[in-house]
Amino acid sequence: MIPFCSAIDTLALLMTGDWAQGWREYEWRRRLPGFPVERLAGPEWDGAPLAGRTLLIHAEQGLGDAIQFARLPAPSHATAGG
């Protein structure tokens, strides 16, 4: 699929509430040349309880997004059983 088209499809899916498919399609961004963040060592969090494990949260978008989402780790921690 053409990356630009995939990005448009992804936004359409998310905007219409198709969260499961939208987030799956959003992973296409990692295949784009010049994607700013390399894969980190270790598995990605799948939403399972953390049970004493550490969750690394990092920004891959711009500063505005980092500021916007900085409020989410505490609720995520509580939801994840931390």
C-alpha positions as CSV (number, residue, x, y, z in Angstrom):
1,M,0.0,0.0,0.0
2,I,1.2,3.5,-0.7
3,P,2.2,5.0,2.7
4,F,0.4,8.3,2.2
5,C,-2.8,6.4,1.3
6,S,-2.4,4.2,4.3
7,A,-2.1,7.3,6.5
8,I,-5.3,8.7,5.1
9,D,-7.1,5.4,5.6
10,T,-5.8,5.2,9.2
11,L,-7.2,8.6,10.0
12,A,-10.5,7.8,8.4
13,L,-10.8,4.6,10.5
14,L,-9.9,6.3,13.7
15,M,-12.3,9.2,13.0
16,T,-15.2,6.9,12.4
17,G,-14.6,4.9,15.6
18,D,-13.1,1.8,14.1
19,W,-10.4,1.7,16.8
20,A,-9.2,-1.9,16.4
21,Q,-8.5,-1.6,12.6
22,G,-7.4,2.0,12.9
23,W,-4.7,1.3,15.4
24,R,-3.5,-1.7,13.5
25,E,-3.2,0.5,10.4
26,Y,-1.5,3.2,12.4
27,E,1.5,0.8,12.8
28,W,2.3,1.5,9.1
29,R,4.1,4.7,10.2
30,R,6.9,2.5,11.5
31,R,7.6,1.3,7.9
32,L,8.0,4.7,6.5
33,P,11.5,5.8,5.5
34,G,12.9,8.2,8.0
35,F,10.5,7.2,10.8
36,P,12.2,9.0,13.8
37,V,12.2,6.3,16.4
38,E,13.9,3.0,16.1
39,R,12.4,-0.1,17.8
40,L,13.4,-0.3,21.4
41,A,14.8,-3.5,22.9
42,G,12.2,-5.6,24.6
43,P,8.6,-6.4,23.9
44,E,5.9,-3.7,23.4
45,W,3.3,-3.5,26.1
46,D,0.2,-5.5,25.1
47,G,-2.0,-4.0,27.9
48,A,-1.5,-6.9,30.2
49,P,-1.0,-6.2,34.0
50,L,2.5,-5.1,34.6
51,A,2.9,-7.0,37.9
52,G,6.2,-5.4,39.0
53,R,7.5,-4.8,35.6
54,T,8.6,-1.5,34.2
55,L,6.8,0.3,31.4
56,L,8.9,2.7,29.3
57,I,6.9,5.5,27.8
58,H,8.6,7.6,25.1
59,A,7.6,10.3,22.7
60,E,7.7,9.6,18.9
61,Q,5.7,12.6,17.7
62,G,6.3,16.3,18.4
63,L,6.6,18.2,21.6
64,G,2.9,19.2,21.6
65,D,1.9,15.5,21.6
66,A,4.4,14.7,24.4
67,I,2.9,17.5,26.5
68,Q,-0.7,16.4,25.7
69,F,-0.1,12.8,26.6
70,A,2.1,13.4,29.7
71,R,-1.0,13.2,31.8
72,L,-1.8,9.6,30.9
73,P,0.9,7.5,32.6
74,A,-0.7,7.7,36.1
75,P,-4.1,6.4,34.9
76,S,-2.4,3.8,32.6
77,H,-0.4,2.6,35.6
78,A,-3.6,2.2,37.7
79,T,-5.4,0.4,34.8
80,A,-2.4,-1.9,34.2
81,G,-2.4,-3.2,37.7
82,G,0.6,-1.2,38.8
